[in-house]
Structure formats: structure tokens, C-alpha cells
Amino acid sequence: MKHRLIFLSKTPAKLREVADMLDQPHLSGWRWCVVSKHVADVQRMGVPVASELLLSNLYGRAWRGGFWGFLLGCLLVMIFVSAFNLNDGLAREILFYSLPLSFLCFGAWEGGFVGLTENNPDLAHFQSYVDSGRLVLLVDVHSVDLRLLKKIMAMCNVEQIGDYSRRLPGMPWREHGISAAQVNG
């Protein structure tokens, strides 16, 4: 299982030190990125910056939009079949398959647009650090590498401010849910 650990780097020099430590060839399977208010400065240092997909709620809203669109499509199929008495034929087959799938696709598409305008709720706990100009590191590692990562970050004098690893059942778009009780800062 993957764990996401969140660290706080107060200066760009500390971030550069962390980047040098994490770019070693034997540390494979680790994903890490930086959330910062000063994206251009972080990119100039050659450090991976958090993507817009990670910073927005695109996946959550797209999944919900597709789900509700599919349900609406199925409801409309039931209404049309009962209202127009479609027992057999091509019209019934087209209605059964195309209407729910069309509404599913439209709901996911529209939900994705709405999700792009929202901030990721999992990162809301750390937004105050980003707003104050600090650098927040998000590191995804496997369970066996947790101790090694914590030792590397301790060597670089980087503070751990969060850790989350549990999965929320029934919500596949939120692989790493977080609660306020799990934030260490």
C-alpha cells in the first residue's frame, strides 16, 4: 500500500538538498512533488511541481458527475419506456444503451470542468503553509520505505506535517483520504 507523507521545507536551499537526496537511482517507485506559491522558482531548481490534476478536485467531481448522469439516464429510460410503450425493436435498444451512456459521459465531462475550478480538499489543511510562502513536499512511498524516507528527511532537517494512507471505501478517486486528526502540524 502506498503512503503519502507531507513535509514542510522552509527554504529553497533545504528543498534543493531534499531533491538531491531523493534523486538517487536506488530509490525507485517513489513519487514526489512540491506545492508552492512560487511555481516558477521551484521549476527553475529542477524539482517536480504538483500538477493541476493534483491541486484541483477534477477526479472527484468527474466521478460524481458521471455517477449522477448515469442514474439520470437510467431514470429517463424508465420514463420513456413506460410513456411510449416501447416493447421491442431498434428504438428500445438504442434508448436502453445510448441514453444512460450519453448522460454518464456528459456528467463526467461537466463534473470535470466543475472540479477544475475547486481546490483539492485533501490539500486544504496545508494551504496556510503554501500561502505563507513555504514549500510543501508530497511524497508517495510504499510501506516498506517509510522508515527510510523519514530518515532521509530528518537528515535534511525537513519537518513532517502530515501522513495519510487509508483508502476511503466507495470513493476510488480519493485514494489517499486525510482527516484533520492525522495532520501533525
Long-range contacts (C-beta under 8 A, 24 or more apart in sequence): 1-142, 1-143, 1-165, 2-140, 2-141, 2-142, 2-165, 2-175, 2-176, 3-140, 3-141, 3-142, 3-143, 3-146, 3-163, 3-164, 3-165, 4-138, 4-139, 4-140, 4-163, 4-164, 4-165, 4-176, 5-138, 5-139, 5-141, 5-146, 5-149, 5-150, 5-153, 5-160, 5-162, 5-163, 6-126, 6-136, 6-137, 6-138, 6-139, 6-160, 6-161, 6-162, 6-163, 6-164, 7-136, 7-137, 7-139, 7-153, 7-158, 7-159, 7-160, 7-161, 8-129, 8-134, 8-135, 8-136, 8-137, 8-158, 8-159, 8-160, 8-161, 8-185, 9-34, 9-134, 9-135, 9-136, 9-137, 9-158, 10-134, 10-135, 10-159, 12-41, 12-42, 12-45, 12-135, 14-135, 14-156, 14-157, 14-158, 15-42, 15-45, 15-47, 15-135, 15-137, 16-45, 16-47, 17-156, 18-137, 18-152, 18-153, 18-156, 18-158, 19-45, 19-46, 19-47, 21-152, 21-155, 21-156, 22-139, 22-152, 27-145, 29-141, 29-142, 29-145, 30-139, 30-140, 30-141, 30-145, 30-149, 31-139, 31-140, 32-137, 32-138, 32-139, 32-140, 33-137, 33-138, 34-135, 34-136, 34-137, 34-138, 35-123, 35-126, 35-130, 35-135, 35-136, 35-137, 35-138, 36-130, 36-134, 36-135, 36-136, 37-130, 37-131, 37-133, 38-133, 42-135, 50-138, 52-116, 54-120, 54-123, 54-138, 55-119, 55-120, 55-123, 56-115, 56-116, 56-117, 56-118, 56-119, 56-120, 57-115, 57-116, 57-118, 57-119, 57-120, 57-121, 58-112, 58-115, 58-116, 59-115, 59-173, 59-174, 60-115, 60-121, 60-171, 60-173, 60-174, 61-111, 61-112, 61-114, 61-115, 61-118, 62-108, 62-109, 62-111, 62-112, 62-115, 62-173, 63-108, 63-111, 63-171, 63-172, 63-173, 64-111, 65-107, 65-108, 65-109, 65-110, 65-111, 65-112, 65-114, 66-104, 66-105, 66-107, 66-108, 66-111, 67-107, 68-107, 69-103, 69-104, 69-105, 69-106, 69-107, 69-108, 69-110, 69-111, 70-100, 70-101, 70-103, 70-104, 70-107, 72-103, 72-107, 73-99, 73-100, 73-101, 73-102, 73-103, 73-104, 74-100, 76-103, 122-164, 122-174, 122-176, 122-177, 122-178, 125-162, 125-178, 125-180, 125-183, 126-161, 126-162, 126-183, 129-161, 136-161, 140-176, 159-185, 160-184, 161-185
